[in-house]
């Protein structure tokens, strides 16, 4: 088996159909499925001529673009393994990752090759390849286009590694998520069933892994001409113009990315009648965003997808499936509705023991410890597209549980099932507040606060021995509004509600709360542990 076998099948079935389109107005580049197949074969032959052999690892530093997917298709076709490391994590992170898994080749943009000046690990990589205008000491990637041969697809075992990404665990040590060819094929099957796209669709996406699945299904993909490293700051006007110019039928992206599109359309009184599906995830997706997206794209199925690097997707819920009773429950602290699990996974709730390694269980023991509907605990998942472990076992002890022959993944999220079998999220296990008044999970409060019209984003933390809720708004917030919010959240016994200019979020999705960074922000507004409401940077209301 090989994931690119599916690309070859699509090239035979629809050779002239657009496969990958690199967005922009006036400077579009695209490849048909037949052209992608030919380019991948020539890229594979080029990599072979450089001395790379099946099992070797190629480190890629490259943004989403046509050339990235030509490279990936060529790498998979050759039985090589693609490796991704986030360069924004710094030189030390890059060097540690390369020590854990030494790449045989580096394929990067000219700018990324500058990292070789500060990284000994990158300088030690034997084969160096540069896209674009090239880089000193590196072969030009464009040489593949002149390859006289096309390398056939290598048949791989299901357990053959195809794609590896590095993340940082709770200890700060890098851990490598290894996606095999078998895993990617299983994930493609689940995504294909969940998203229900057809070759008649054309997708605008900022989710790199989803692109592979779409191409395997014969669905054309538009890579937008925006800086997706900062989805919450993309310029929406050219993005909406690309959607219309390329007859896009489906939009995929983080909540911050979708919010930019939706807000712009509402402010300019635009609608997107050609959109039939919208999928968003990677961070909490609140009902108000889904509802706004539905107004902008009235013909679309608007869906929130819950998952993680290790298990994507896990559950999904459409805007039309969230009823008034659900909204009232969210407003009263029930958490955030994530929906029904996809058919390929099994989800369970355990007593929250996050941070404590859990040993192996028998099936009988596992059945006994699982919590019933309505009880909050740790969310764990298992299934064919759930990663069973990390490279070298680094991170397995803290996130994996063996039950008989199965491996369950600990998501680090807390939640519960309702009586209808729907999953509700209440927050990260590590972010919960535990004090003399009991346990309080942040997302339960944040989802309730989101019901207030003036609240764009909120974050609950324990600070100075108090329960503090920080609020970000599009407009200046008045003390009376904070008072109203605190009264609405009386059940959560919030001590202080403050308005800040901006709540820190994660770099990747620009939507997940960065709680450590928020505490650092609060430190700048405090002295000796006490908040100073007089500071102009924020408004507060305390008991």
C-alpha positions as CSV (number, residue, x, y, z in Angstrom):
1,X,0.0,0.0,0.0
2,X,1.0,3.6,-0.5
3,X,-1.1,6.7,0.1
4,X,-0.2,8.1,-3.3
5,X,-1.8,5.1,-5.0
6,X,-5.0,7.0,-4.5
7,X,-3.5,10.0,-6.2
8,X,-2.5,7.8,-9.2
9,X,-6.1,6.5,-9.3
10,X,-7.4,10.1,-9.4
11,X,-5.0,11.0,-12.2
12,X,-6.3,8.1,-14.3
13,X,-10.0,8.9,-13.5
14,X,-9.9,12.7,-13.9
15,X,-6.5,13.8,-15.5
16,X,-7.6,17.3,-16.5
17,X,-9.3,18.2,-13.3
18,X,-7.6,20.8,-11.1
19,X,-5.9,19.2,-8.1
20,X,-3.9,21.9,-6.3
21,X,-4.4,25.6,-6.9
22,X,-2.1,28.2,-5.3
23,X,-4.4,31.1,-4.7
24,X,-4.1,34.7,-5.5
25,X,-5.7,37.1,-7.9
26,X,-3.6,37.4,-11.1
27,X,-0.8,35.1,-10.0
28,X,-2.5,31.7,-9.7
29,X,-0.5,28.5,-10.2
30,X,-2.2,25.1,-10.4
31,X,-1.6,21.5,-11.3
32,X,-4.2,19.0,-12.6
33,X,-4.3,15.5,-11.2
34,X,-2.3,14.3,-14.3
35,X,0.3,17.0,-13.8
36,X,0.6,16.3,-10.1
37,X,1.1,12.6,-10.9
38,X,3.8,13.4,-13.4
39,X,5.5,15.9,-11.1
40,X,5.5,13.5,-8.2
41,X,7.1,10.8,-10.3
42,X,9.8,13.1,-11.5
43,X,10.4,14.4,-8.0
44,X,10.7,10.9,-6.7
45,X,13.3,10.1,-9.4
46,X,15.2,13.3,-8.5
47,X,15.3,12.4,-4.8
48,X,16.6,8.9,-5.7
49,X,19.4,10.4,-7.9
50,X,20.4,12.5,-4.8
51,X,21.1,9.2,-3.0
52,X,17.9,9.0,-0.9
53,X,16.6,5.5,-0.3
54,X,13.3,4.1,1.2
55,X,13.3,4.7,4.9
56,X,15.3,7.9,4.8
57,X,13.8,11.0,6.4
58,X,13.4,14.4,4.6
59,X,13.0,17.5,6.8
60,X,10.7,20.1,5.2
61,X,10.6,23.8,6.0
62,X,8.1,25.1,3.5
63,X,4.7,26.9,3.6
64,X,1.6,25.4,2.1
65,X,2.1,25.7,-1.7
66,X,1.9,23.6,-4.8
67,X,5.6,22.7,-4.5
68,X,5.0,21.4,-0.9
69,X,2.5,18.8,-2.2
70,X,4.6,17.8,-5.2
71,X,7.4,17.2,-2.7
72,X,5.2,15.2,-0.3
73,X,3.8,13.1,-3.2
74,X,7.3,12.4,-4.4
75,X,8.5,11.6,-0.9
76,X,5.7,9.2,-0.2
77,X,6.0,7.6,-3.7
78,X,9.7,6.8,-2.9
79,X,9.0,5.2,0.5
80,X,10.8,8.2,2.2
81,X,9.5,9.8,5.4
82,X,8.5,13.5,5.5
83,X,9.5,15.3,8.7
84,X,8.0,18.6,10.0
85,X,9.5,20.7,12.8
86,X,8.1,24.0,13.8
87,X,11.0,26.5,13.3
88,X,9.2,29.1,15.5
89,X,10.1,26.9,18.5
90,X,13.7,28.0,18.2
91,X,17.1,26.6,17.4
92,X,17.3,24.4,20.5
93,X,14.0,22.7,19.7
94,X,15.2,22.1,16.1
95,X,18.5,20.6,17.3
96,X,16.8,18.3,19.9
97,X,14.4,17.0,17.3
98,X,17.2,16.3,14.8
99,X,19.0,14.4,17.6
100,X,16.0,12.2,18.2
101,X,15.5,11.6,14.5
102,X,18.4,12.6,12.2
103,X,17.2,13.7,8.7
104,X,19.0,12.5,5.6
105,X,17.8,15.5,3.6
106,X,16.6,19.1,4.1
107,X,14.1,20.5,1.6
108,X,13.4,24.2,2.4
109,X,12.8,27.7,1.1
110,X,15.9,29.9,0.7
111,X,14.9,31.9,3.9
112,X,14.6,28.7,5.9
113,X,18.0,27.6,4.8
114,X,19.4,30.6,6.7
115,X,18.6,28.5,9.9
116,X,21.7,26.5,8.9
117,X,23.8,29.5,10.1
118,X,22.7,29.0,13.7
119,X,21.8,25.3,13.8
120,X,24.6,22.7,13.9
121,X,22.1,20.0,13.4
122,X,20.8,21.4,10.2
123,X,24.4,21.9,8.9
124,X,25.0,18.2,9.5
125,X,22.2,17.1,7.2
126,X,23.9,15.4,4.2
127,X,21.6,16.4,1.4
128,X,20.3,19.9,1.1
129,X,17.7,21.1,-1.4
130,X,16.3,24.6,-1.9
131,X,13.1,25.8,-3.6
132,X,12.7,29.2,-5.2
133,X,16.0,31.0,-6.1
134,X,18.1,28.4,-4.3
135,X,20.6,28.6,-1.4
136,X,24.4,28.2,-1.1
137,X,25.4,24.5,-0.9
138,X,22.0,23.3,-1.9
139,X,20.6,21.6,-5.0
140,X,17.8,23.4,-6.8
141,X,14.4,21.7,-6.3
142,X,13.3,22.8,-9.7
143,X,15.8,20.3,-11.2
144,X,13.1,17.6,-10.7
145,X,11.1,19.0,-13.5
146,X,13.8,18.0,-16.0
147,X,14.1,14.4,-14.7
148,X,14.2,12.1,-17.6
149,X,12.5,9.3,-15.7
150,X,9.3,8.9,-13.6
151,X,9.8,6.7,-10.5
152,X,6.9,4.3,-10.0
153,X,5.0,4.1,-6.7
154,X,6.8,2.0,-4.1
155,X,4.6,-0.6,-2.4
156,X,4.9,0.0,1.4
157,X,3.8,-2.0,4.4
158,X,1.0,-0.4,6.5
159,X,3.4,0.3,9.3
160,X,5.9,2.2,7.1
161,X,6.3,5.7,8.4
162,X,5.1,8.4,6.0
163,X,4.8,11.6,8.0
164,X,6.3,12.7,11.3
165,X,5.6,15.9,13.2
166,X,7.3,17.1,16.4
167,X,5.4,18.7,19.3
168,X,6.4,19.5,22.8
169,X,5.0,17.5,25.6
170,X,4.1,18.7,29.1
171,X,7.7,18.1,30.1
172,X,8.9,20.4,27.3
173,X,10.8,17.5,25.6
174,X,10.0,17.0,21.9
175,X,7.8,14.0,21.0
176,X,7.3,12.7,17.5
177,X,3.9,11.8,16.2
178,X,4.5,9.1,13.5
179,X,1.8,8.7,10.8
180,X,2.3,5.6,8.8
181,X,0.9,4.9,5.4
182,X,-1.7,2.6,7.0
183,X,-2.6,5.4,9.5
184,X,-3.0,8.0,6.8
185,X,-5.2,5.7,4.7
186,X,-7.4,5.1,7.8
187,X,-7.6,8.8,8.5
188,X,-8.5,9.5,4.9
189,X,-11.4,7.0,5.1
190,X,-12.7,8.7,8.3
191,X,-12.4,12.2,6.9
192,X,-13.9,11.2,3.6
193,X,-17.0,9.8,5.5
194,X,-17.2,12.8,7.9
195,X,-16.8,15.6,5.4
196,X,-18.7,13.9,2.5
197,X,-17.0,15.9,-0.2
198,X,-17.2,14.9,-3.9
199,X,-15.0,15.6,-6.9
200,X,-17.4,18.3,-7.8
201,X,-16.3,20.3,-4.8
202,X,-13.5,22.7,-4.5
203,X,-12.0,23.3,-1.1
204,X,-10.2,26.3,0.4
205,X,-8.3,25.0,3.3
206,X,-5.5,26.0,5.7
207,X,-5.3,22.5,7.2
208,X,-2.2,20.8,5.7
209,X,-3.1,17.2,6.5
210,X,-6.6,17.6,5.1
211,X,-5.2,18.5,1.7
212,X,-3.7,15.0,1.4
213,X,-7.1,13.4,2.1
214,X,-8.9,15.7,-0.3
215,X,-6.5,15.0,-3.2
216,X,-6.9,11.2,-2.5
217,X,-10.6,11.7,-2.9
218,X,-10.3,13.6,-6.2
219,X,-11.3,16.9,-4.6
220,X,-9.5,20.0,-5.9
221,X,-7.9,22.2,-3.3
222,X,-7.2,25.9,-3.2
223,X,-4.3,27.0,-1.0
224,X,-5.2,30.7,-0.2
225,X,-2.7,33.4,-0.8
226,X,-2.5,34.5,2.8
227,X,-0.1,34.1,5.7
228,X,-1.7,31.1,7.5
229,X,0.9,31.2,10.2
230,X,-1.3,33.9,11.7
231,X,-4.9,32.9,10.9
232,X,-6.4,35.4,13.2
233,X,-4.7,38.3,11.3
234,X,-5.3,37.3,7.7
235,X,-6.6,40.1,5.4
236,X,-10.2,38.9,4.7
237,X,-11.0,41.0,1.6
238,X,-8.6,39.3,-0.8
239,X,-9.5,36.0,0.8
240,X,-13.2,36.4,0.0
241,X,-12.3,37.5,-3.5
242,X,-10.3,34.3,-4.0
243,X,-13.3,32.3,-2.7
244,X,-15.5,33.9,-5.3
245,X,-13.0,33.9,-8.2
246,X,-12.2,30.1,-7.8
247,X,-15.8,29.0,-7.3
248,X,-15.0,27.5,-3.9
249,X,-17.7,25.2,-2.4
250,X,-16.1,24.4,1.0
251,X,-14.1,26.3,3.5
252,X,-11.9,24.7,6.2
253,X,-9.8,26.5,8.8
254,X,-9.4,27.4,12.5
255,X,-12.1,29.4,14.3
256,X,-9.9,32.5,14.1
257,X,-9.5,32.1,10.3
258,X,-13.2,31.6,9.8
259,X,-14.1,34.5,12.0
260,X,-12.0,36.8,9.8
261,X,-14.0,35.7,6.7
262,X,-17.4,35.9,8.4
263,X,-16.8,39.3,10.1
264,X,-15.7,40.8,6.9
265,X,-18.7,39.5,5.0
266,X,-21.1,40.8,7.6
267,X,-19.5,44.2,7.8
268,X,-19.6,44.5,3.9
269,X,-23.0,42.9,3.6
270,X,-21.7,40.1,1.4
271,X,-23.0,36.5,1.2
272,X,-21.3,33.4,0.0
273,X,-24.2,31.4,-1.7
274,X,-21.8,29.0,-3.5
275,X,-20.5,27.6,-0.2
276,X,-22.2,24.3,0.7
277,X,-19.9,23.2,3.6
278,X,-17.8,24.9,6.3
279,X,-15.6,22.9,8.7
280,X,-13.8,24.5,11.6
281,X,-11.8,23.1,14.5
282,X,-8.4,23.0,16.2
283,X,-9.7,25.1,19.0
284,X,-13.0,25.6,20.8
285,X,-15.7,26.6,18.4
286,X,-18.5,28.6,20.0
287,X,-22.1,28.6,18.7
288,X,-22.1,32.3,17.9
289,X,-19.4,31.8,15.2
290,X,-21.3,28.8,13.7
291,X,-24.5,30.9,13.6
292,X,-22.7,33.8,12.0
293,X,-21.1,31.5,9.4
294,X,-24.6,30.2,8.6
295,X,-25.9,33.7,8.0
296,X,-23.0,34.4,5.6
297,X,-23.3,31.0,3.8
298,X,-27.0,30.2,4.0
299,X,-26.8,27.1,1.8
300,X,-23.9,25.6,3.8
301,X,-23.7,22.8,6.4
302,X,-21.6,24.6,9.0
303,X,-19.8,22.1,11.3
304,X,-17.4,22.2,14.2
305,X,-14.9,19.3,14.3
306,X,-13.2,18.2,17.5
307,X,-9.9,16.3,17.5
308,X,-6.2,16.6,18.0
309,X,-2.9,15.8,16.4
310,X,-3.2,12.3,17.6
311,X,-6.8,11.7,16.7
312,X,-8.5,13.8,14.0
313,X,-11.5,13.8,13.8
314,X,-13.1,12.6,17.1
315,X,-16.6,14.3,17.1
316,X,-18.5,16.8,15.1
317,X,-21.6,18.9,15.4
318,X,-23.5,21.0,12.8
319,X,-24.9,24.4,13.6
320,X,-28.4,23.2,12.9
321,X,-28.0,20.4,15.5
322,X,-27.5,22.9,18.4
323,X,-30.9,23.7,19.8
324,X,-32.1,26.4,22.1
325,X,-32.0,24.1,25.1
326,X,-28.3,23.4,24.3
327,X,-27.5,27.1,24.2
328,X,-29.3,27.6,27.5
329,X,-27.2,24.8,29.0
330,X,-24.0,26.3,27.7
331,X,-25.0,29.7,29.2
332,X,-25.5,28.0,32.6
333,X,-22.1,26.3,32.7
334,X,-22.7,22.9,31.0
335,X,-19.7,23.4,28.8
336,X,-19.3,23.4,25.0
337,X,-21.2,20.9,22.9
338,X,-18.8,18.9,20.7
339,X,-21.3,16.5,19.2
340,X,-21.5,12.8,18.4
341,X,-18.3,10.7,18.0
342,X,-17.4,9.7,14.4
343,X,-18.2,6.1,13.7
344,X,-14.5,5.0,13.6
345,X,-13.6,6.0,17.1
346,X,-14.6,4.9,20.6
347,X,-14.6,7.7,23.2
348,X,-14.7,7.1,27.0
349,X,-14.7,9.3,30.1
350,X,-12.4,8.4,33.0
351,X,-11.9,10.0,36.4
352,X,-9.6,13.0,35.9
353,X,-6.1,11.9,36.9
354,X,-4.3,14.0,34.3
355,X,-0.5,14.3,35.0
356,X,-0.5,10.8,36.6
357,X,0.7,7.9,34.4
358,X,-1.9,5.1,34.2
359,X,-0.8,1.6,33.8
360,X,-2.3,-1.3,31.8
361,X,-5.9,-2.4,32.4
362,X,-7.8,-5.5,31.7
363,X,-11.1,-5.1,29.8
364,X,-13.0,-5.8,33.0
365,X,-11.1,-3.2,35.0
366,X,-11.5,-0.7,32.2
367,X,-15.3,-1.2,32.1
368,X,-15.4,-0.5,35.9
369,X,-13.5,2.7,35.8
370,X,-15.4,4.4,32.9
371,X,-17.7,7.1,34.0
372,X,-21.4,7.1,33.1
373,X,-23.2,9.8,31.2
374,X,-23.4,13.1,33.0
375,X,-20.1,12.7,35.0
376,X,-17.2,14.9,34.1
377,X,-13.7,13.4,33.6
378,X,-10.8,12.9,31.3
379,X,-11.6,12.2,27.6
380,X,-9.8,9.2,26.1
381,X,-10.2,7.8,22.6
382,X,-9.2,4.8,20.6
383,X,-9.6,3.8,16.9
384,X,-7.7,3.0,13.7
385,X,-6.8,6.6,13.1
386,X,-5.7,7.3,16.7
387,X,-2.0,7.3,17.2
388,X,-1.0,4.4,19.4
389,X,2.4,5.9,20.4
390,X,5.2,8.3,19.8
391,X,8.6,7.7,18.3
392,X,10.9,6.0,20.7
393,X,8.1,5.9,23.3
394,X,8.8,9.5,24.3
395,X,5.5,10.8,25.7
396,X,3.7,7.4,25.8
397,X,3.7,7.1,29.6
398,X,1.8,10.3,30.1
399,X,-0.7,10.0,27.2
400,X,-1.3,6.3,26.4
401,X,-3.2,3.6,28.2
402,X,-3.1,0.0,27.2
403,X,-6.3,-2.0,27.6
404,X,-5.9,-5.6,26.5
405,X,-4.7,-5.4,22.9
406,X,-6.0,-1.8,22.4
407,X,-4.2,1.5,23.1
408,X,-6.2,4.5,24.2
409,X,-5.1,8.1,23.8
410,X,-5.5,10.6,26.7
411,X,-6.5,13.9,25.0
412,X,-5.8,16.1,28.0
413,X,-9.4,17.5,27.7
414,X,-12.1,17.1,30.3
415,X,-15.8,16.5,29.4
416,X,-18.8,14.2,29.7
417,X,-21.5,12.6,27.6
418,X,-25.1,13.6,27.8
419,X,-28.0,11.1,27.7
420,X,-28.1,11.5,23.9
421,X,-24.5,10.2,23.5
422,X,-23.1,13.7,22.6
423,X,-19.8,14.8,24.0
424,X,-19.5,18.1,25.9
425,X,-16.2,19.8,26.6
426,X,-15.4,21.7,29.8
427,X,-11.7,22.5,29.4
428,X,-8.2,21.3,29.6
429,X,-7.5,19.0,32.5
430,X,-4.3,20.9,33.4
431,X,-6.1,24.3,33.4
432,X,-8.8,23.4,35.9
433,X,-9.2,25.4,39.1
434,X,-9.3,23.6,42.4
435,X,-9.9,25.6,45.5
436,X,-12.0,25.5,48.7
437,X,-15.1,26.0,46.7
438,X,-14.5,22.9,44.5
439,X,-13.3,22.2,41.0
440,X,-14.1,24.5,38.1
441,X,-13.1,23.8,34.5
442,X,-12.4,27.0,32.4
443,X,-14.2,26.2,29.2
444,X,-17.5,25.7,31.1
445,X,-17.2,29.4,32.3
446,X,-15.8,30.6,29.0
447,X,-18.6,29.0,26.9
448,X,-21.1,30.7,29.2
449,X,-19.4,34.1,29.0
450,X,-19.4,33.8,25.2
451,X,-23.2,34.2,25.2
452,X,-22.7,37.9,26.1
453,X,-22.8,40.0,22.9
454,X,-19.8,42.2,23.9
455,X,-17.5,39.2,24.7
456,X,-15.2,38.2,21.8
457,X,-13.0,35.9,23.9
458,X,-12.7,35.1,27.6
459,X,-10.3,33.1,29.8
460,X,-10.7,31.8,33.4
461,X,-7.6,31.4,35.6
462,X,-6.7,31.1,39.2
463,X,-4.7,34.2,40.1
464,X,-3.6,35.5,43.4
465,X,-5.8,32.9,45.1
466,X,-8.9,34.2,43.3
467,X,-11.0,33.1,40.4
468,X,-10.4,35.6,37.7
469,X,-12.1,35.9,34.3
470,X,-10.4,38.0,31.6
471,X,-12.5,39.3,28.8
472,X,-11.6,40.6,25.4
473,X,-14.0,42.6,23.4
474,X,-14.2,44.4,20.0
475,X,-15.3,47.6,21.8
476,X,-14.4,49.3,25.0
477,X,-16.0,47.5,27.9
478,X,-18.0,49.4,30.6
479,X,-17.9,48.4,34.3
480,X,-21.6,47.8,34.2
481,X,-21.2,45.2,31.5
482,X,-18.6,43.3,33.6
483,X,-21.0,43.5,36.5
484,X,-23.8,42.0,34.4
485,X,-21.4,39.3,33.2
486,X,-20.3,38.4,36.8
487,X,-23.9,38.2,37.9
488,X,-24.8,35.9,35.0
489,X,-21.9,33.7,36.1
490,X,-22.9,33.7,39.8
491,X,-22.9,29.9,39.7
492,X,-19.2,29.9,39.0
493,X,-18.4,32.2,42.0
494,X,-16.0,34.4,40.0
495,X,-14.1,36.8,42.2
496,X,-13.0,39.3,39.6
497,X,-13.9,40.0,36.0
498,X,-11.5,42.2,34.0
499,X,-11.4,43.5,30.4
500,X,-8.0,43.3,28.7
501,X,-7.0,44.5,25.3
502,X,-6.1,41.1,24.0
503,X,-6.1,37.6,25.5
504,X,-3.0,35.6,24.5
505,X,-3.7,32.6,22.2
506,X,-1.6,29.8,20.6
507,X,0.6,30.5,17.6
508,X,-0.8,27.8,15.4
509,X,-4.5,28.4,15.4
510,X,-4.7,31.8,17.1
511,X,-7.7,30.6,19.0
512,X,-6.6,28.4,22.0
513,X,-6.1,30.3,25.2
514,X,-2.4,30.5,26.2
515,X,-3.0,30.4,30.0
516,X,0.7,30.7,31.0
517,X,1.0,33.8,28.8
518,X,-2.2,35.2,30.3
519,X,-0.8,34.9,33.8
520,X,2.3,36.8,32.6
521,X,0.1,39.5,31.2
522,X,-1.8,39.8,34.5
523,X,1.6,40.1,36.3
524,X,2.2,43.3,34.4
525,X,-1.1,44.6,35.7
526,X,-0.5,43.7,39.3
527,X,1.7,44.6,42.3
528,X,2.3,42.2,45.1
529,X,-0.5,39.9,43.9
530,X,-3.2,42.6,43.9
531,X,-5.0,43.9,40.8
532,X,-5.0,47.7,40.2
533,X,-8.3,48.6,38.5
534,X,-7.1,52.1,38.0
535,X,-4.7,51.0,35.2
536,X,-5.9,52.2,31.8
537,X,-5.0,48.8,30.2
538,X,-8.1,47.2,31.6
539,X,-11.4,47.6,33.4
540,X,-12.3,45.3,36.3
541,X,-15.2,44.4,38.5
542,X,-14.6,42.5,41.8
543,X,-16.6,41.3,44.6
